[in-house]
C-alpha cells in the first residue's frame, strides 16, 4: 500500500463511519437528533458528513497528482473514473427493479446478484484503460436507455444520488485543477457561490412566482422536476437533495478541497500548514454563518453559506488531525479510522446493496403468521434487537453500531490483505 497522508485517511474514515451510522438506524422514528438531517434550514452534525467527503475528494485530487499532465490519456482516465462512480450510484437504484423470466423470490435474487457481480467486476477491476472507458460508457448508456426509453419498472428509477454527485464533482474539479492555478480555482469557487446565491434568490420560479427557498417550490426543485420528472428522490418525487442545480455549489465544496490540497503540497513548515488550515477553517465557518442570515444553511439546497460553513468544519477537523498525526507524530491510535478511510467506494456501493439483498429474503412474521412474510432486516431488528432495550432510541443506535462492526470486519480483512479498491 503506497504512502498516504494518514490524517486525511483518518478524516475520510471518520466521515464513512458517521455515514454508516446515520444511514442505517434500526428505526427511523427513533433516532437521536444529532444523527438526523435538519428538517430544512439549519445544520446538524449529520449534514456535515457528505460535504466533508466531497471536500476530501478535492484534497485527494491534488495529493494524487504529483505533476500536472494534460493529454488524451489523462482526460480519458478522469472521464472513465467519473463514469464508473456515476454508474455505481445508478445501479444501486436499478438493482431492486431488475426482473427476468418472471422469476420471484430467491431465484430472482440470484439473477440480480449475478448481474451485480458483473457490474462490480466491470467497474472496480483494473484492466486495459481503453476497455475500462468503453465498458463504463456502455453500462451508462444501457442504464440511460432503460431509464428514459419507457421500459418499466426503470422509467421511475432515481437518476441523481450521492455517488452521482461525487462523480460530477470529481470530474469538474479534476479538470479545473489540471488546467488552472489555485488563484483561478479560488475565483471560480467564489463566482459559483455568488451566482448560485443570485440565481436562487432573484430569479422567479416558473409556475410558482417569486424566488423562494422553500421545500418543493424553489428554482432548484423546479429544474429537477422539469428535466428529470419521475426520476427523483422517492420521498419527495418532485425534487431531489442531490439535484441538478444544487450540484453547482457542490463543485464549490470540491474546489475548497483543491485549495486545501494545494496548501498541503506547498513548501511550508508543517506547523504553518496546520495553522493555516485552522485559520482558514475558522474564517470559513464565520463567513458561512454570517451569510446564513440572508442565505440560510441548507444541505438539501447546498446553499452557498452551507458550502463555506461545512468546508470550514472540514478544515478545522483536518487541521486538528494533521497537527496531532503528521506534525506531532501521534499515529498509533489511527488504525481503526484508516481501515474505513482507504476503501470508501466499497462502503458507498455495498452498504446499501447489503440491505437490498437481505430484504429480498422473507421470513414468517412471528406475531401474525397468517399475515404473510416480512423482510429479513425488519424482522432481525424488531424481534432480535429491539426487545433487549427499554429505550427504542438506544435499540435503533445499537442496530446501526452492529452494522458498523460488520463493516469493520469486512474492511479489516481487505486492509489486512492490502486490498484497496478504486474505481
MARDRENBA-519581 format. One record per residue (C-alpha): x, y, z. Coordinates in steps of 0.1 Angstrom, whole numbers, padded with zeros to 4 digits, always signed. Layout:
XYZ ...
This chain:
+0000+0000+0000 +0016+0033-0011 +0024+0061+0013 -0007+0082+0022 -0015+0112+0042 -0027+0095+0074 -0046+0125+0087 -0066+0126+0055 -0074+0089+0057 -0085+0093+0093 -0108+0122+0084 -0122+0101+0054 -0126+0071+0077 -0145+0092+0103 -0167+0105+0076 -0175+0070+0063 -0182+0058+0099 -0206+0086+0105 -0223+0080+0072 -0227+0043+0080 -0243+0051+0114 -0266+0079+0103 -0278+0060+0072 -0286+0027+0090 -0307+0032+0121 -0329+0004+0133 -0359+0026+0133 -0361+0060+0116 -0388+0070+0140 -0363+0067+0170 -0331+0084+0162 -0311+0108+0183 -0313+0144+0170 -0276+0148+0161 -0279+0118+0138 -0307+0133+0118 -0305+0158+0090 -0320+0193+0096 -0357+0193+0087 -0350+0221+0061 -0330+0252+0070 -0302+0246+0096 -0273+0223+0101 -0267+0192+0123 -0235+0171+0125 -0251+0147+0101 -0255+0174+0075 -0217+0178+0075 -0209+0143+0065 -0214+0144+0027 -0198+0178+0022 -0168+0167+0042 -0164+0137+0018 -0167+0160-0012 -0141+0183+0004 -0118+0152+0008 -0123+0143-0029 -0109+0177-0038 -0079+0173-0015 -0072+0138-0028 -0072+0151-0064 -0043+0173-0056 -0024+0148-0035 -0028+0120-0061 -0014+0143-0089 +0023+0149-0082 +0027+0166-0116 +0000+0182-0137 -0001+0164-0170 -0027+0171-0197 -0032+0148-0226 -0058+0125-0241 -0048+0096-0218 -0053+0117-0187 -0086+0131-0199 -0098+0096-0206 -0087+0084-0172 -0107+0112-0155 -0138+0106-0176 -0136+0069-0170 -0134+0072-0133 -0163+0097-0132 -0184+0073-0153 -0176+0044-0131 -0186+0062-0100 -0217+0075-0116 -0227+0041-0129 -0222+0025-0094 -0246+0051-0080 -0272+0045-0107 -0270+0007-0104 -0279+0009-0067 -0313+0021-0079 -0316-0004-0107 -0308-0034-0086 -0342-0039-0069 -0361-0032-0102 -0344-0060-0122 -0370-0085-0134 -0362-0116-0156 -0381-0146-0170 -0410-0140-0145 -0387-0152-0116 -0396-0144-0080 -0380-0148-0045 -0346-0164-0042 -0342-0173-0080 -0348-0137-0089 -0323-0126-0061 -0298-0150-0077 -0302-0133-0111 -0298-0098-0095 -0267-0109-0077 -0252-0123-0109 -0258-0091-0127 -0243-0072-0097 -0212-0093-0098 -0208-0085-0135 -0212-0048-0127 -0187-0049-0098 -0160-0066-0119 -0166-0042-0148 -0165-0011-0127 -0140-0020-0099 -0115-0042-0117 -0082-0029-0131 -0077-0038-0168 -0069-0021-0201 -0077+0016-0197 -0094+0019-0231 -0116-0011-0223 -0124+0005-0189 -0137+0036-0207 -0157+0017-0233 -0173-0007-0207 -0182+0022-0183 -0197+0042-0212 -0216+0011-0224 -0231+0005-0189 -0240+0042-0186 -0257+0041-0220 -0277+0010-0212 -0290+0024-0179 -0299+0057-0196 -0319+0038-0223 -0337+0017-0197 -0345+0048-0176 -0357+0071-0204 -0368+0045-0231 -0401+0037-0215 -0390+0004-0200 -0409-0005-0168 -0400-0005-0140 -0369+0015-0148 -0389+0045-0160 -0391+0058-0124 -0356+0049-0112 -0338+0077-0094 -0311+0094-0115 -0295+0118-0090 -0277+0104-0059 -0247+0107-0036 -0223+0087-0058 -0236+0105-0089 -0228+0139-0073 -0194+0127-0062 -0187+0117-0099 -0197+0151-0112 -0177+0170-0086 -0147+0148-0092 -0149+0153-0130 -0152+0191-0128 -0127+0196-0100 -0101+0173-0117 -0103+0192-0150 -0102+0226-0132 -0072+0215-0112 -0052+0203-0142 -0060+0233-0164 -0058+0262-0139 -0038+0275-0110 -0050+0280-0074 -0059+0317-0079 -0082+0308-0108 -0097+0280-0088 -0104+0303-0059 -0120+0329-0082 -0142+0302-0099 -0153+0289-0065 -0163+0324-0053 -0181+0331-0086 -0200+0298-0083 -0212+0306-0048 -0222+0342-0057 -0240+0332-0089 -0259+0304-0071 -0270+0328-0044 -0283+0353-0070 -0300+0326-0091 -0318+0311-0061 -0329+0344-0045 -0335+0367-0075 -0349+0346-0104 -0387+0339-0102 -0398+0303-0102 -0420+0295-0133 -0455+0285-0123 -0449+0295-0087 -0440+0331-0085 -0413+0350-0067 -0379+0334-0059 -0380+0314-0027 -0361+0289-0007 -0390+0268+0005 -0392+0230+0001 -0405+0219-0033 -0412+0254-0047 -0377+0268-0052 -0359+0271-0085 -0337+0241-0079 -0368+0219-0073 -0385+0234-0105 -0355+0225-0126 -0352+0190-0111 -0389+0183-0119 -0386+0199-0154 -0356+0178-0165 -0360+0146-0145 -0397+0141-0140 -0403+0107-0124 -0366+0101-0117 -0362+0120-0085 -0359+0112-0048 -0387+0088-0038 -0395+0107-0006 -0403+0139-0025 -0410+0128-0061 -0408+0164-0073 -0373+0175-0062 -0340+0159-0052 -0315+0167-0025 -0287+0158-0049 -0304+0175-0078 -0291+0193-0109 -0289+0230-0099 -0276+0223-0063 -0247+0203-0078 -0233+0236-0089 -0224+0248-0054 -0213+0213-0045 -0185+0218-0071 -0175+0248-0048 -0171+0223-0020 -0147+0203-0042 -0128+0234-0051 -0123+0241-0014 -0107+0207-0012 -0084+0216-0042 -0072+0247-0024 -0066+0228+0007 -0047+0201-0011 -0025+0228-0028 -0017+0242+0007 -0007+0207+0019 +0016+0203-0011 +0032+0238-0006 +0067+0243+0007 +0056+0254+0042 +0066+0241+0075 +0041+0215+0088 +0033+0237+0118 +0025+0266+0094 +0003+0243+0073 -0017+0232+0104 -0021+0269+0115 -0032+0280+0080 -0057+0251+0079 -0071+0261+0113 -0073+0298+0104 -0089+0291+0071 -0115+0268+0087 -0125+0292+0114 -0128+0320+0088 -0150+0299+0065 -0172+0289+0095 -0177+0326+0105 -0183+0338+0069 -0207+0309+0062 -0226+0315+0094 -0228+0353+0087 -0240+0346+0052 -0267+0323+0065 -0287+0352+0078 -0296+0361+0042 -0290+0327+0025 -0298+0301+0051 -0277+0270+0058 -0294+0242+0039 -0279+0209+0029 -0308+0199+0005 -0303+0231-0014 -0265+0231-0008 -0267+0268-0002 -0235+0289-0006 -0235+0296+0031 -0236+0259+0037 -0207+0253+0014 -0185+0277+0034 -0198+0265+0068 -0193+0228+0060 -0159+0234+0044 -0149+0253+0075 -0156+0224+0098 -0138+0201+0074 -0108+0223+0075 -0108+0226+0113 -0111+0188+0116 -0083+0182+0092 -0061+0209+0109 -0065+0191+0143 -0058+0157+0128 -0029+0169+0107 -0013+0186+0138 -0018+0155+0160 -0008+0129+0134 +0015+0145+0109 +0031+0172+0130 +0034+0156+0164 +0036+0120+0151 +0009+0105+0173 -0004+0080+0148 -0006+0048+0169 -0044+0052+0175 -0054+0058+0139 -0057+0022+0125 -0095+0019+0132 -0102+0051+0113 -0077+0044+0085 -0093+0010+0078 -0125+0028+0070 -0107+0055+0051 -0088+0036+0025 -0118+0018+0008 -0146+0043+0008 -0161+0033-0025 -0166-0002-0013 -0187+0011+0016 -0206+0036-0006 -0217+0009-0030 -0221-0022-0009 -0236-0006+0022 -0270-0001+0005 -0267-0033-0015 -0264-0055+0016 -0298-0043+0028 -0313-0048-0006 -0301-0083-0007 -0311-0092+0029 -0345-0077+0024 -0351-0099-0006 -0351-0128+0019 -0386-0133+0035 -0394-0149+0069 -0426-0157+0086 -0440-0129+0108 -0438-0144+0144 -0466-0120+0156 -0490-0130+0129 -0480-0159+0107 -0513-0156+0088 -0505-0121+0076 -0477-0133+0054 -0439-0130+0054 -0418-0100+0063 -0384-0088+0051 -0354-0102+0070 -0338-0069+0082 -0370-0055+0099 -0375-0090+0114 -0340-0090+0129 -0344-0056+0144 -0380-0059+0156 -0377-0094+0172 -0340-0099+0179 -0325-0065+0188 -0353-0041+0199 -0367-0063+0227 -0334-0061+0245 -0337-0023+0251 -0362-0003+0271 -0353+0029+0252 -0361+0025+0215 -0336+0051+0206 -0308+0031+0221 -0321+0000+0203 -0320+0019+0170 -0285+0032+0177 -0272-0002+0187 -0285-0017+0154 -0265+0009+0135 -0234+0002+0155 -0238-0035+0149 -0239-0028+0112 -0208-0007+0116 -0190-0036+0133 -0199-0058+0104 -0183-0033+0080 -0152-0030+0102 -0147-0068+0099 -0151-0066+0061 -0128-0036+0057 -0102-0050+0082 -0099-0082+0061 -0094-0060+0030 -0068-0039+0048 -0050-0069+0062 -0046-0083+0027 -0035-0049+0013 -0066-0047-0009 -0076-0012-0019 -0104-0009-0044 -0106+0022-0066 -0129+0028-0095 
